[in-house]
């Protein structure tokens, strides 16, 4: 973990790290990474493409870190999360130095989720991870009122 983690910034630097990755991927591959929830399906597809030739993880770690940072930034922008530096216990459990804290206080590991997708395959969907995520901030209507679904 220490070697991989050394290449990641702390929580304060994760937004710009994700933005740099998005710029690079947009220029190189023309991927429409627009920070929407729907774009997380692209993350799944990119990881599946990386898995196709069964590469050694070390050879794709940089891309996996970038996709994990992007996934975390979608959580920040769409679910009300914020980047946090993990404590020693969380670092040991998650294998990462940073994660996201949801509005309800739960800490999640988007970087690790992308790695699980790479290692374990389609059963570990990043898109589904977000859609089933606990602790999201409820959607807001104009004027800040909470939107409620009618039954």
C-alpha positions in Angstrom: 0.0 0.0 0.0 2.7 2.5 0.9 4.2 2.6 -2.6 0.8 3.1 -4.3 -0.4 5.5 -1.6 2.7 7.7 -2.0 1.5 8.7 -5.4 -1.9 10.0 -4.1 -2.3 13.4 -2.7 -3.9 14.0 0.7 -7.7 14.8 0.9 -7.1 18.4 0.0 -5.5 17.5 -3.2 -7.9 14.9 -4.5 -10.2 17.2 -6.4 -7.3 18.5 -8.5 -5.9 15.0 -8.8 -9.2 13.8 -10.2 -9.5 16.8 -12.5 -6.0 16.2 -13.9 -6.9 12.6 -14.6 -10.2 13.6 -16.4 -8.3 16.1 -18.5 -5.7 13.5 -19.5 -8.3 10.8 -20.3 -10.5 13.3 -22.2 -7.6 14.4 -24.4 -6.2 10.9 -24.9 -9.3 8.8 -25.2 -12.1 11.3 -25.6 -14.0 9.7 -22.7 -16.9 11.9 -21.6 -16.1 11.9 -17.9 -18.5 14.7 -16.8 -18.9 13.8 -13.1 -22.5 12.5 -13.6 -23.7 9.4 -12.0 -24.3 7.9 -15.4 -20.6 8.4 -16.2 -19.8 5.7 -13.6 -20.9 3.2 -16.1 -18.0 4.3 -18.2 -15.7 3.6 -15.3 -17.0 0.1 -15.2 -16.4 -0.3 -19.0 -12.9 1.2 -18.8 -11.9 -1.2 -16.0 -13.4 -4.1 -17.9 -11.3 -3.1 -20.9 -8.2 -3.0 -18.7 -9.0 -6.5 -17.5 -9.4 -8.0 -20.9 -5.8 -8.9 -21.5 -5.3 -9.9 -17.9 -2.5 -7.4 -17.2 -0.5 -7.3 -14.0 -2.1 -4.8 -11.7 1.0 -2.8 -11.2 0.9 -2.0 -15.0 -2.5 -0.4 -14.7 -2.4 1.0 -11.1 -2.1 4.6 -12.2 -5.3 4.4 -14.3 -7.1 2.6 -11.5 -6.1 5.3 -9.1 -7.3 8.0 -11.5 -10.6 6.2 -12.0 -11.0 5.8 -8.2 -10.3 9.5 -7.7 -12.9 10.3 -10.4 -15.4 8.0 -8.7 -14.8 9.7 -5.4 -15.2 13.1 -6.9 -18.6 12.0 -8.4 -19.5 11.1 -4.8 -18.4 14.5 -3.6 -20.3 16.4 -6.3 -23.4 14.3 -6.5 -23.9 12.8 -3.1 -22.6 15.5 -0.7 -19.5 13.5 0.3 -16.1 15.1 1.1 -12.6 13.8 0.8 -11.0 12.8 4.1 -7.5 11.6 5.1 -8.0 8.1 6.6 -6.8 7.3 10.1 -4.4 4.4 10.7 -7.2 1.8 11.2 -9.0 2.9 8.1 -5.8 2.8 6.1 -5.2 -0.7 7.2 -8.8 -1.8 6.4 -9.1 0.1 3.1 -5.5 -0.1 1.8 -5.7 3.6 0.9 -4.7 6.9 2.5 -7.9 8.8 1.5 -11.6 8.1 1.2 -14.8 10.0 1.2 -17.1 10.8 4.2 -20.8 10.9 3.4 -23.1 13.4 5.1 -24.3 10.8 7.6 -20.6 10.2 8.7 -19.9 6.9 6.9 -16.6 6.6 5.2 -16.3 4.9 1.8 -13.4 3.8 -0.3 -14.0 4.6 -4.0 -10.4 4.0 -4.9 -10.6 0.5 -3.5 -13.9 -0.2 -5.2 -12.3 0.4 -8.6 -9.5 -2.0 -7.7 -12.1 -4.6 -6.7 -13.8 -4.2 -10.1 -10.4 -4.8 -11.7 -9.6 -7.8 -9.6 -13.0 -9.4 -9.3 -14.9 -8.4 -12.4 -18.4 -7.2 -13.3 -19.9 -8.3 -9.9 -18.1 -5.3 -8.4 -19.8 -2.6 -10.4 -18.7 1.0 -9.6 -22.0 2.3 -10.9 -24.0 0.0 -8.7 -21.8 0.9 -5.7 -22.9 4.5 -6.1 -26.6 3.7 -6.7 -26.7 1.5 -3.5 -24.6 3.9 -1.5 -25.9 4.7 2.0 -25.7 8.2 3.5 -26.2 10.2 0.3 -27.4 13.7 0.6 -31.0 13.9 -0.6 -31.6 15.6 -3.9 -32.5 19.3 -3.6 -35.1 21.1 -5.5 -34.8 24.8 -6.4 -34.7 27.0 -3.3 -33.1 24.2 -1.3 -36.3 22.2 -0.5 -36.0 18.5 -0.4 -37.7 16.7 -3.3 -39.9 13.9 -2.1 -41.3 11.1 -4.3 -45.0 10.9 -4.5 -46.5 7.5 -3.7 
